Amino acid sequence: MSISDLYSSGKHKQEIGHFSNIVKMAKVNGKISKEEEALLIKSAKKLHITVEEFTAILNNPEKFPLNSPVNYEERIERLYFLTKMILVDGEVDTLQVKLLRKVAIGLHFPFDNVDKVCDEAILLVRNENDLVNFTAAIKKVNSI
């Protein structure tokens, strides 16, 4: 196995972990709306998730670990897409916010600042900020 194979499989594990978190956000209220389903399909394609992986993750997202990226920019991007999933159907569920905060801690956002980061993330996505503006604002809120 070459070093590039190791990297790509590690990267794919991160993508699977990220996708499982997106699925958890969609399923937190017990049902997946049509808007959430469309975003799941789009996310799966972007993350190179196979049909078999998609089905397995959809059936049991808890089985797949987070595998947080090391790169700060990628962690912010993950937060962005998770926040988009919360707001895709126009509703913000308390359980979704609670899960977002847990995932943000798993993404290595500081525990003492995670509420502020997540509240800002929700506000930014609700106001339709793109990833570039979202990243800049989260860095500012997170003081990095």
C-alpha positions as CSV (number, residue, x, y, z in Angstrom):
1,M,0.0,0.0,0.0
2,S,1.4,3.4,-1.0
3,I,1.4,6.5,1.2
4,S,-1.3,8.0,-1.1
5,D,-3.5,5.0,-0.4
6,L,-3.1,5.6,3.3
7,Y,-3.9,9.3,3.0
8,S,-7.0,8.7,0.9
9,S,-8.4,6.0,3.1
10,G,-7.8,8.3,6.1
11,K,-9.4,11.2,4.3
12,H,-12.3,8.9,3.4
13,K,-12.8,7.9,7.0
14,Q,-13.0,11.6,7.9
15,E,-15.6,12.0,5.1
16,I,-17.6,9.1,6.4
17,G,-17.4,10.5,10.0
18,H,-18.6,13.9,8.7
19,F,-21.4,12.3,6.8
20,S,-22.5,10.3,9.8
21,N,-22.8,13.6,11.8
22,I,-24.9,15.2,9.0
23,V,-27.2,12.1,9.2
24,K,-27.4,12.4,13.0
25,M,-28.5,16.1,12.6
26,A,-31.1,15.1,10.1
27,K,-32.5,12.2,12.3
28,V,-32.4,13.9,15.6
29,N,-36.1,14.8,15.6
30,G,-37.0,11.2,14.5
31,K,-37.7,12.0,10.8
32,I,-35.9,13.1,7.7
33,S,-37.7,15.8,5.7
34,K,-37.5,16.0,1.9
35,E,-35.2,19.0,2.3
36,E,-32.9,17.1,4.6
37,E,-32.9,14.1,2.3
38,A,-31.9,16.3,-0.7
39,L,-29.0,17.8,1.3
40,L,-28.0,14.3,2.5
41,I,-27.8,13.1,-1.1
42,K,-25.9,16.2,-2.2
43,S,-23.5,15.8,0.8
44,A,-22.9,12.1,0.1
45,K,-21.9,12.9,-3.5
46,K,-19.6,15.7,-2.4
47,L,-18.0,13.5,0.2
48,H,-17.6,10.5,-2.2
49,I,-19.9,8.3,-0.1
50,T,-20.9,5.1,-2.0
51,V,-24.5,3.9,-2.1
52,E,-23.6,1.1,0.2
53,E,-22.0,3.5,2.7
54,F,-24.9,5.9,2.4
55,T,-27.4,3.1,3.3
56,A,-25.2,1.8,6.2
57,I,-24.7,5.3,7.7
58,L,-28.4,6.2,7.2
59,N,-29.4,3.0,9.1
60,N,-26.9,3.4,11.9
61,P,-25.0,6.7,12.0
62,E,-23.8,6.0,15.6
63,K,-21.6,3.2,14.3
64,F,-19.3,5.7,12.6
65,P,-16.7,7.8,14.5
66,L,-16.2,11.5,14.0
67,N,-12.6,11.4,12.7
68,S,-12.1,15.2,13.0
69,P,-9.8,16.9,10.5
70,V,-6.6,18.4,11.8
71,N,-6.9,21.4,9.6
72,Y,-8.7,24.3,11.3
73,E,-10.3,25.5,8.0
74,E,-11.7,22.0,7.4
75,R,-13.1,21.9,10.9
76,I,-14.9,25.2,10.3
77,E,-16.2,23.8,7.0
78,R,-17.6,20.8,8.8
79,L,-19.3,23.1,11.3
80,Y,-20.8,25.0,8.3
81,F,-22.3,22.0,6.7
82,L,-23.6,20.6,9.9
83,T,-25.3,23.9,10.7
84,K,-26.8,24.0,7.2
85,M,-28.4,20.6,8.0
86,I,-30.0,22.0,11.1
87,L,-31.5,24.9,9.2
88,V,-32.4,23.1,5.9
89,D,-36.0,22.7,6.8
90,G,-36.3,26.2,8.4
91,E,-36.6,24.9,11.9
92,V,-34.0,24.9,14.7
93,D,-34.7,22.0,17.1
94,T,-33.3,22.1,20.6
95,L,-31.9,18.6,20.2
96,Q,-30.2,19.6,17.0
97,V,-28.5,22.5,18.7
98,K,-27.4,20.3,21.6
99,L,-25.9,17.7,19.1
100,L,-24.2,20.5,17.2
101,R,-22.5,21.7,20.3
102,K,-21.3,18.1,21.1
103,V,-20.0,17.7,17.5
104,A,-18.3,21.1,17.7
105,I,-16.4,19.9,20.8
106,G,-15.5,16.8,18.8
107,L,-14.2,19.1,16.1
108,H,-11.9,20.6,18.7
109,F,-13.6,23.9,19.2
110,P,-12.8,25.1,22.8
111,F,-15.3,23.8,25.3
112,D,-15.6,27.2,27.0
113,N,-16.4,28.9,23.7
114,V,-18.5,26.2,22.0
115,D,-21.9,27.8,22.8
116,K,-20.8,31.2,21.3
117,V,-19.3,29.5,18.2
118,C,-22.5,27.4,17.6
119,D,-24.8,30.3,18.2
120,E,-22.8,32.4,15.7
121,A,-22.8,29.5,13.2
122,I,-26.6,29.2,13.4
123,L,-27.0,33.0,13.0
124,L,-24.6,33.1,10.0
125,V,-26.3,30.2,8.2
126,R,-29.7,31.6,8.9
127,N,-28.6,34.8,7.3
128,E,-27.3,32.9,4.3
129,N,-23.6,33.6,4.6
130,D,-21.4,31.7,2.3
131,L,-18.5,29.5,3.5
132,V,-15.9,32.3,3.1
133,N,-17.9,34.8,5.3
134,F,-18.8,32.0,7.7
135,T,-15.2,31.0,8.1
136,A,-14.1,34.6,8.8
137,A,-16.8,35.2,11.3
138,I,-16.2,31.9,13.2
139,K,-12.5,32.7,13.4
140,K,-13.3,36.0,14.9
141,V,-15.7,34.6,17.4
142,N,-13.3,31.8,18.2
143,S,-10.4,34.4,18.5
144,I,-8.1,32.6,16.1
